[in-house]
Structure formats: structure tokens, C-alpha cells
């Protein structure tokens, strides 16, 4: 799988998730968000308010994930700058 943020203001780098990796709340917060997407989001959006849009994957909706996002971001999850986190499964050599 891969994770990437896309908005009208720019895009993040791609975070590759190893095949077979268990993406629980801890992995999602520490690897995908803190080491992957959020540094780019902060650089792209700077002082603007932004929205983190996720699907209902267990790692996304876990209480520890929500608590981590509230604690470690300077914006609410409901503000708008248009950042969307898109998860796509990688099959073979291409993205599907």
C-alpha cells in the first residue's frame, strides 16, 4: 500500500507501506503520519487551516489515532485547506 496527501496547495511525498505490514494505530501514527505525511503537510499548508480526510480503516478511526492527531497537530480535523489522504493498494508494478 501507499499513502499520499494531495491538495490544491500541493502534494506530499509518497509513503510506502511494506507488504504484509500490520498497520495498527501505532504504526499509522508513528510511521505513516509523523515520519511520512505530516512534515510535508506542515510545510505545504504552513499557517493555513487544513483537513485530514481518511476512510474508516481501523487504524484511522482508533481512539489513539484521534488523540495523537489532536495532540500533535495545530489544527482541528474539521478545518478546510483541502488535504486528503488517499490510500491505494499496490498490486504488481502499478497502483490500483
trRosetta pair geometry for C-beta under 8 A, 3 or more apart (Angstrom, degrees):
i j d omega theta_ij theta_ji phi_ij phi_ji
1 16 7.8 148 88 -160 47 48
1 17 4.4 -8 69 54 91 121
1 23 7.5 -49 56 -34 145 148
1 87 6.0 2 -175 -169 120 95
1 88 7.0 162 -151 83 72 38
1 89 5.4 -44 -96 -110 81 53
1 90 6.1 -166 -86 4 21 89
2 14 5.3 -18 -169 -172 122 106
2 15 6.5 144 -163 75 63 52
2 16 5.5 -30 -104 -102 83 56
2 17 6.8 -166 -85 11 29 84
2 87 7.4 170 81 -145 47 53
2 88 5.9 -10 55 59 92 85
2 90 5.9 78 -18 -47 97 114
2 95 6.7 -57 27 -109 131 122
3 14 7.4 142 70 -162 42 58
3 15 4.4 -18 60 61 94 108
3 17 6.8 63 -11 -30 100 112
3 32 5.3 38 47 -154 160 112
3 36 6.6 69 81 132 116 148
3 37 6.5 -73 126 -54 113 125
3 85 6.2 -3 -168 -171 100 99
3 86 7.4 161 -148 77 52 46
3 87 5.5 -17 -99 -97 80 78
4 11 6.5 8 169 -177 108 105
4 12 5.7 -177 -162 69 63 94
4 13 7.5 -118 -123 115 87 26
4 14 4.9 -31 -81 -106 110 68
4 15 7.0 180 -71 18 55 74
4 37 7.7 166 -140 -103 24 106
4 85 7.5 159 79 -147 32 56
4 86 5.9 -22 63 56 81 92
5 11 6.4 166 92 -157 62 56
5 12 3.8 61 43 -1 97 122
5 37 5.1 109 -24 -154 120 112
5 40 6.6 166 49 95 125 118
5 41 5.7 -19 103 -78 173 97
5 44 7.8 -167 108 31 125 154
5 83 5.1 -2 -171 -169 115 103
5 84 6.8 152 -149 71 63 38
5 85 5.5 -32 -92 -91 77 65
5 86 7.8 152 -100 12 28 76
6 11 4.8 -5 -109 -111 66 97
6 12 7.7 -101 -58 17 45 78
6 83 7.5 144 68 -148 30 56
6 84 5.7 -29 61 59 79 91
6 86 6.4 1 12 -1 113 121
7 10 6.3 10 63 51 90 46
7 11 7.1 172 26 -82 61 52
7 44 6.8 129 49 141 125 139
7 45 7.6 30 61 -74 165 97
7 50 7.4 -59 -94 -139 160 113
7 81 6.3 13 -162 126 152 82
7 82 4.3 125 -147 101 98 91
7 83 4.5 -49 -59 -88 127 57
7 84 6.8 145 -77 9 72 72
8 82 5.2 28 8 86 95 155
9 44 5.2 124 115 166 112 100
9 45 6.3 106 85 -88 159 61
9 48 7.4 179 -76 56 161 154
9 81 6.5 -22 -5 165 138 103
9 82 7.1 139 -1 63 93 109
9 83 7.9 -45 42 -71 110 86
10 44 4.3 -142 62 -135 123 119
11 40 7.9 -14 132 157 40 135
11 44 7.7 151 19 -100 10 152
12 15 7.8 -12 125 -23 122 94
12 36 7.5 75 156 149 133 76
12 37 5.0 21 -178 -136 169 71
12 40 3.7 124 -128 96 87 147
12 41 6.3 -23 -78 -53 122 70
12 44 7.1 -97 -72 -19 71 140
13 36 7.2 -126 80 -168 97 72
13 40 5.7 -172 8 -64 80 149
15 31 7.5 136 -172 141 129 82
15 32 5.4 128 127 -135 157 66
15 36 3.5 25 -91 -157 134 143
15 37 6.2 -72 -22 -47 134 84
16 90 7.9 -1 -139 -15 90 154
17 21 5.3 -127 173 54 88 136
17 23 6.2 -9 -157 -73 145 124
17 31 7.9 108 -108 118 85 129
17 32 7.0 -6 -78 -85 111 108
18 21 4.3 101 66 -41 87 117
19 90 8.0 -101 -77 72 94 106
21 27 6.8 169 159 -172 111 155
22 27 6.7 151 98 -9 64 154
23 27 5.1 -125 -135 91 49 128
23 28 5.5 77 178 -63 91 90
23 32 7.2 44 -145 -33 114 137
23 57 7.6 -5 104 156 121 137
23 59 5.0 -73 135 -32 87 161
24 27 5.4 93 47 15 64 101
24 28 6.9 -125 100 -5 30 96
24 58 7.6 -39 -131 110 59 109
24 59 5.6 176 -171 -98 20 102
24 62 7.6 55 176 -45 70 162
25 28 5.7 -59 -143 40 28 113
25 29 6.0 22 162 -15 67 110
25 58 7.8 -90 -52 134 84 78
25 59 5.2 -176 -76 -143 47 68
25 62 3.8 -91 -81 75 128 155
25 64 4.4 97 144 73 149 112
25 65 4.7 -124 -142 -47 99 92
25 68 7.8 154 171 1 101 135
26 29 6.2 -58 -143 39 24 104
26 30 5.9 1 169 1 63 118
26 64 7.3 -13 -63 120 64 144
27 30 6.4 -66 -132 49 21 96
27 31 5.3 -21 -174 23 64 121
27 32 7.0 59 136 -10 70 100
27 59 7.1 -55 66 -134 90 141
28 31 7.2 -47 -95 53 10 84
28 32 4.9 -31 -150 35 50 128
28 33 6.4 45 150 -12 65 103
28 59 3.9 140 -33 163 147 123
28 60 6.9 -135 -173 -70 159 52
28 62 7.9 138 48 28 139 124
28 65 6.0 -12 92 -106 128 121
29 32 7.5 20 -21 51 10 86
29 33 5.4 -35 -143 41 36 125
29 34 6.2 35 155 -16 61 108
29 64 7.1 -92 -29 130 147 94
29 65 5.7 -156 -63 -115 105 68
29 68 4.5 1 -135 117 137 170
29 69 7.8 -123 -118 -49 99 73
30 33 7.5 48 3 52 11 85
30 34 5.5 -35 -141 39 32 125
30 35 6.7 23 154 -7 56 108
31 34 7.4 17 -23 51 11 84
31 35 5.4 -36 -141 44 37 120
31 36 6.4 39 148 -21 54 114
32 35 7.8 51 9 54 10 81
32 36 5.0 -52 -164 37 31 141
32 37 6.4 8 155 -2 67 109
33 36 6.5 -3 -37 52 6 92
33 37 5.5 -48 -127 49 44 103
33 38 5.1 46 171 -26 74 112
33 68 7.6 122 78 122 152 126
33 69 7.5 -95 -162 -88 160 87
34 38 5.7 -15 -106 36 33 132
34 39 7.9 62 177 -32 39 89
34 72 7.0 -41 -95 157 103 157
35 39 7.7 -2 -159 -9 22 120
36 39 7.8 -175 103 24 14 96
36 40 7.9 -38 147 8 49 112
37 40 6.0 -75 -163 45 40 106
37 41 5.8 38 151 -25 80 111
37 85 6.7 10 -143 -110 166 110
38 41 5.2 -51 -136 37 38 115
38 42 6.1 40 163 -21 69 102
38 72 7.5 -2 -159 129 165 114
38 73 7.1 -123 -137 -89 123 100
39 42 5.9 -54 -149 35 29 110
39 43 6.5 24 153 -15 62 108
40 43 5.6 -58 -148 40 34 110
40 44 6.0 29 156 -18 70 109
41 44 5.8 -58 -142 40 28 108
41 45 5.8 -2 170 6 67 116
41 50 6.5 -174 -178 104 107 164
41 52 7.9 4 -137 -87 160 96
41 83 5.8 49 -130 -136 109 163
42 45 6.7 -63 -127 51 20 91
42 46 7.4 75 169 -87 52 30
43 46 7.2 9 -171 -66 24 70
44 83 7.6 121 89 -91 133 120
45 48 4.7 -114 -175 64 81 97
45 49 7.7 -87 177 92 126 9
45 50 4.4 -54 -123 -48 160 134
45 81 5.0 67 -128 138 119 165
45 83 6.8 -64 -58 -43 130 129
48 81 4.8 110 129 -107 115 130
49 75 5.2 146 -142 -136 69 126
49 76 7.6 -1 -156 39 112 81
49 79 3.5 -94 167 162 118 140
49 80 6.5 43 106 51 105 42
49 81 5.6 179 96 -41 49 101
50 75 5.7 102 44 86 71 169
50 79 6.2 45 47 95 19 103
50 80 7.4 -19 -136 159 27 14
50 81 3.4 -51 -98 37 70 124
50 82 7.2 -73 -141 36 78 42
50 83 4.7 29 -178 4 118 118
51 77 7.0 66 -146 178 64 47
51 78 6.9 -4 -114 -166 97 15
51 79 5.9 -155 -67 83 73 50
51 80 5.2 1 -29 -104 119 45
51 81 6.4 177 6 35 70 64
51 82 6.6 43 39 -65 104 16
51 83 6.0 177 68 47 57 74
51 84 7.7 8 97 -73 96 61
52 69 6.7 -118 47 -150 158 139
52 73 7.8 -121 -26 -80 134 174
52 77 5.7 -63 47 -135 98 81
52 83 6.2 -18 -91 93 50 110
52 85 6.2 19 -166 -15 79 117
53 83 7.2 176 10 100 87 57
53 84 4.4 -26 54 -123 121 74
53 85 6.2 -176 73 25 59 73
54 57 7.1 -91 166 31 107 94
54 60 4.0 -172 150 -158 141 136
54 61 7.7 -169 104 -55 126 71
54 85 5.4 -2 -89 62 75 122
55 60 6.4 121 69 34 53 165
55 87 6.8 -96 16 33 120 117
56 60 6.7 -151 -151 72 14 123
56 61 5.7 7 -154 -32 61 137
57 60 4.5 86 61 4 84 109
57 61 7.1 164 76 1 42 90
57 87 7.2 12 -27 32 147 163
58 61 6.5 -74 -140 49 27 92
58 62 6.2 51 161 -55 66 96
59 62 5.9 -29 -143 -6 29 119
59 65 6.3 114 165 -65 56 144
60 65 6.2 -155 -161 129 20 164
61 65 7.0 64 56 59 6 132
61 66 7.3 14 -163 -44 39 110
62 65 4.4 94 63 1 87 104
62 66 7.1 -161 92 -4 47 84
63 66 5.7 -56 -148 40 34 110
63 67 6.1 35 154 -19 68 108
64 67 5.6 -52 -141 40 32 113
64 68 6.2 36 156 -22 64 106
65 68 5.7 -56 -148 36 28 112
65 69 6.4 26 155 -17 64 106
66 69 5.9 -55 -147 37 30 110
66 70 6.3 28 155 -17 64 108
66 77 7.7 -49 -140 -38 83 153
67 70 5.8 -57 -147 38 30 110
67 71 6.1 23 157 -15 65 113
68 71 5.8 -62 -144 42 27 108
68 72 5.7 -9 171 10 67 120
69 72 6.5 -69 -124 52 21 89
69 73 5.5 -9 -175 7 64 122
69 77 6.3 53 131 -72 135 111
70 73 7.2 -57 -112 44 12 90
70 77 7.6 -57 -77 -26 76 105
75 79 5.2 -93 -178 36 113 138
76 79 5.1 111 60 -21 88 97
88 95 5.0 51 120 -175 136 111
88 96 6.6 176 176 73 103 45
89 95 7.9 143 83 -156 36 68
89 96 6.0 -27 78 63 83 97
90 94 7.6 -166 -152 107 73 28
90 95 5.6 -50 -105 -104 72 65
90 96 7.4 142 -124 16 23 80
91 94 7.1 -13 70 69 70 68
91 95 8.0 103 26 -140 67 22
91 96 5.0 8 21 -6 113 130
